[in-house]
Amino acid sequence: MAIFRAKEIAQFSDAELVENEEKLQLELIQHYGKVSAGGAPENPGKIQEVRRTIARIKTEQTKRKA
């Protein structure tokens, strides 16, 4: 899944935000599963980028609620 920046996330609809957050959560779980099984991630920085993108989506959702 692609990594989104704040400007891109601001253009998403509410439904798209929820959908992308769910997809990224699943991707993060898969990465953590590989690491916990003893395997080395093919891109170690990917976990951090996915976490940051999830945080950006949650921040945008909070902005819209206010």
PAZAPA-4460 file (N, C-alpha, C; in steps of 0.05 Angstrom, whole numbers, plus 32768, in hexadecimal, padded with zeros to 4 digits):
% residues 66
    n_x    n_y    n_z   ca_x   ca_y   ca_z    c_x    c_y    c_z   seq   type   mol
   8011   7FE9   8000   8000   8000   8000   8012   8019   8000     1      M     A
   8008   802D   7FF3   8018   8046   7FF1   8018   8055   800B     2      A     A
   802D   8065   800E   8030   8076   8025   8024   8091   801D     3      I     A
   8012   809B   802D   8005   80B4   8027   8010   80CB   8037     4      F     A
   8011   80E3   802B   8019   80FB   8039   8000   810A   8043     5      R     A
   8004   811D   8055   7FEE   812B   8061   7FDC   8139   804C     6      A     A
   7FE8   8144   8038   7FD8   8152   8023   7FC6   813E   8014     7      K     A
   7FD1   8127   800F   7FC1   8112   8001   7FAA   8108   8013     8      E     A
   7FB0   8104   802C   7F9C   80FA   803F   7F86   810E   8043     9      I     A
   7F8C   8128   8042   7F77   813C   8045   7F63   813C   802F    10      A     A
   7F6A   8131   8018   7F58   8130   8001   7F46   8117   8001    11      Q     A
   7F4B   8104   8013   7F3B   80EC   8014   7F20   80F2   8021    12      F     A
   7F0C   80E2   8019   7EF2   80E3   8026   7EF4   80D4   8040    13      S     A
   7EDF   80D6   8051   7EDF   80C8   806B   7EE1   80AA   8067    14      D     A
   7ED2   80A0   8053   7ED2   8083   804E   7EED   8079   8044    15      A     A
   7EFB   8089   8034   7F15   8082   802A   7F2A   8082   8041    16      E     A
   7F26   8094   8054   7F38   8095   806B   7F36   807B   807B    17      L     A
   7F1E   8072   8081   7F19   805A   8090   7F24   8042   8081    18      V     A
   7F1F   8041   8067   7F28   802A   8057   7F46   8029   8056    19      E     A
   7F53   803F   8052   7F71   803F   8051   7F7D   8039   806C    20      N     A
   7F70   8042   8081   7F7B   803C   809C   7F7A   801E   80A1    21      E     A
   7F63   8011   8099   7F61   7FF4   809D   7F76   7FE5   808D    22      E     A
   7F7A   7FED   8075   7F8E   7FE0   8064   7FAA   7FE3   8070    23      K     A
   7FB0   7FFB   8079   7FCB   7FFF   8085   7FCE   7FF0   809F    24      L     A
   7FB9   7FEE   80AF   7FBB   7FDE   80C8   7FC1   7FC1   80C1    25      Q     A
   7FB4   7FB6   80AD   7FBA   7F9A   80A5   7FD6   7F97   809B    26      L     A
   7FE0   7FAB   808C   7FFB   7FAA   8082   800F   7FAB   8099    27      E     A
   8009   7FBB   80AD   801B   7FBD   80C4   801B   7FA3   80D4    28      L     A
   8004   7F97   80D6   8003   7F7D   80E4   8014   7F68   80D5    29      I     A
   8013   7F68   80BB   8022   7F55   80AB   8040   7F5A   80AF    30      Q     A
   8049   7F73   80B0   8065   7F79   80B4   806E   7F70   80D0    31      H     A
   805D   7F76   80E4   8064   7F6D   80FF   8065   7F4F   8101    32      Y     A
   8053   7F41   80F2   8053   7F24   80F2   806D   7F19   80E7    33      G     A
   8077   7F25   80D2   8090   7F1C   80C6   80A8   7F1F   80DA    34      K     A
   80A8   7F36   80E7   80BD   7F3C   80FA   80BC   7F29   8112    35      V     A
   80A4   7F25   811C   80A1   7F14   8134   80A7   7EF7   812E    36      S     A
   80A4   7EEF   8115   80AA   7ED3   810D   80C8   7ECF   8109    37      A     A
   80D7   7EE4   810D   80F4   7EE1   810A   80FF   7EEA   80F0    38      G     A
   80EE   7EF2   80DE   80F8   7EFA   80C3   8100   7F17   80C3    39      G     A
   8110   7F1E   80B1   8119   7F3A   80AE   8106   7F48   809A    40      A     A
   80FC   7F5F   80A0   80EB   7F6D   808D   80FC   7F75   8075    41      P     A
   80F0   7F74   805D   80FE   7F7B   8045   8105   7F99   8045    42      E     A
   80F4   7FA9   8052   80F9   7FC6   8053   80F3   7FCE   8070    43      N     A
   8108   7FD1   8081   8104   7FD7   809D   80F6   7FF2   80A2    44      P     A
   80F9   8005   8091   80ED   801F   8094   80CF   801F   808E    45      G     A
   80C5   800A   8081   80A9   8009   8079   8097   8009   8091    46      K     A
   809E   7FFB   80A7   808D   7FFA   80BF   8089   8016   80CA    47      I     A
   809E   8025   80CC   809C   8040   80D6   808B   8052   80C4    48      Q     A
   808E   804F   80AA   807E   805F   8097   8060   8058   8098    49      E     A
   805A   803F   809C   803E   8037   809E   8032   8042   80B7    50      V     A
   8041   8041   80CD   8038   804B   80E7   8033   8069   80E5    51      R     A
   8044   8077   80D7   8041   8094   80D4   8029   809B   80C3    52      R     A
   8025   808B   80AE   800E   8090   809D   7FF3   808B   80AC    53      T     A
   7FF2   8076   80BC   7FDB   8071   80CD   7FD6   8089   80DF    54      I     A
   7FEB   8093   80EB   7FE9   80AA   80FD   7FDE   80C3   80EE    55      A     A
   7FE7   80C7   80D5   7FDD   80DD   80C5   7FBF   80DA   80C0    56      R     A
   7FB7   80C2   80BA   7F9A   80BD   80B4   7F8A   80C2   80CD    57      I     A
   7F93   80B9   80E4   7F85   80BD   80FD   7F84   80DB   8104    58      K     A
   7F99   80E9   80FF   7F99   8106   8104   7F85   8114   80F2    59      T     A
   7F83   810D   80D9   7F6F   8119   80C7   7F53   8112   80D0    60      E     A
   7F4E   80FA   80DA   7F34   80F2   80E3   7F2C   8103   80FC    61      Q     A
   7F3F   8108   810D   7F3A   8119   8125   7F34   8135   811D    62      T     A
   7F43   8140   810A   7F3E   815B   8100   7F21   815E   80F6    63      K     A
   7F18   814A   80E7   7EFD   814B   80DB   7EE7   8149   80F0    64      R     A
   7EEC   813B   8106   7ED8   8138   811B   7ED4   8153   812A    65      K     A
   7EE9   8163   812B   7EE8   817C   813A   7ED9   8192   812B    66      A     A
***
